[in-house]
């Protein structure tokens, strides 16, 4: 049971829900950048939540099936083709032995998720199958897929074709996004003008956007003058080293804010002016280069409500597809 | 017959392997299916764009260094090589 990689795509990795509990020793959570879409893909093919899927960035792979399988593609609008015939997104479909799954051009979003009935069978590393390429762990030898790779699939337990995610529960991929943030921990380093600039600029995502971080351009932030404390560099955007939360936004030299994502380093000396709320991290993961983004300030109560709303959306989808 | 060479990915379009080098192709260049015609940079990687067709470059649709999206037309190719094409 398995799939042969004919073409790997641009940057395709095996991911699951993530590897938790090791960020304090420098190992980030990894896992699908768009957790809702990978959750949906697994539900569609009848997999357990912890099953591993493929995350495809911008360009889909070409895969040859060496056994029949049920497949679902979710996330970005990366239209699947079986033997060059279009198949639906957000819906489970059957493939036969000898079929080739390929993809048309990406039309919106950034990352598509492919779930296979049975899930991807690679060894767990520290409790997760997620690929963390910088640490060479998880997935297939800790790296992105390569031509000729063999993707082993697990045993199938009750897959079903023709399941579809209702339209209302599918994320949209607008070209102008609003991403909610809580200010801090180091926003006190910004002047009032710097703060206004951060929240008032239409930031454009650069091509330097990967699983580690998403780098934006658009303005320069003004920091307050200070005498650098011992251990901080002389640049006003430097701090004494501190831990970096996933979603934190650092702005080296006051230009080009970087939103850290699930493969981020765990700490360093850049001032974090704000942090993306957990509920909006999937949207960051679905941002392709050139998209514009406004960072919108919210308070803790709003962030926690957004988290509850998000959990309710997961629960609703599970009910819909039960 | 005219053929369009499209970018498979989003990123920055480059016509040269390095800033101080000649472009991969110019208008009139003869190309084979496996001729590299450009680079698209994304996620700190340079992704080669190959022609995928035999012919002569008829037009270049994007400025060197411009942003492109997946499926954007980068160049057009005359599949029947014309008179006076640069070899």
Boltz contact constraints between the chains, C-beta under 6 A:
constraints:
  - contact:
      token1: [A, 10]
      token2: [B, 9]
      max_distance: 6.0
  - contact:
      token1: [A, 58]
      token2: [B, 9]
      max_distance: 6.0
  - contact:
      token1: [A, 58]
      token2: [B, 10]
      max_distance: 6.0
  - contact:
      token1: [A, 59]
      token2: [B, 8]
      max_distance: 6.0
  - contact:
      token1: [A, 59]
      token2: [B, 9]
      max_distance: 6.0
  - contact:
      token1: [A, 105]
      token2: [B, 70]
      max_distance: 6.0
  - contact:
      token1: [A, 105]
      token2: [B, 71]
      max_distance: 6.0
  - contact:
      token1: [A, 106]
      token2: [B, 70]
      max_distance: 6.0
  - contact:
      token1: [A, 207]
      token2: [B, 11]
      max_distance: 6.0
  - contact:
      token1: [A, 207]
      token2: [B, 12]
      max_distance: 6.0
  - contact:
      token1: [A, 207]
      token2: [B, 41]
      max_distance: 6.0
  - contact:
      token1: [A, 207]
      token2: [B, 42]
      max_distance: 6.0
  - contact:
      token1: [A, 210]
      token2: [B, 43]
      max_distance: 6.0
  - contact:
      token1: [A, 288]
      token2: [B, 10]
      max_distance: 6.0
  - contact:
      token1: [A, 289]
      token2: [B, 10]
      max_distance: 6.0
  - contact:
      token1: [A, 290]
      token2: [B, 67]
      max_distance: 6.0
